[in-house]
Amino acid sequence: MPRFVVYSEEKKFMWDGAAYDARAQAEQVRSSYEKNGFETRLVEEEGKCLLYSRRVAAQQAAPEGG
């Protein structure tokens, strides 16, 4: 069973839940995530490609008196 979470460069990445048979397929999905503002890591494990991603939420200031 793949890990649901991996840490890279002290950042937390979550598995997308799919085990890709072909690296090219994983790279295509990776590209889509990156176009949508996600950081990604591709890990090969037990002959499968696993894709992990993370996105930093934009910080919003709380309204004063809120």
Beta strands, then each sheet from edge to edge (+ up, - down):
strand 1: 5-8
strand 2: 11-20
strand 3: 39-45
strand 4: 48-54
sheet 1: 1+ 2- 4+ 3-
end
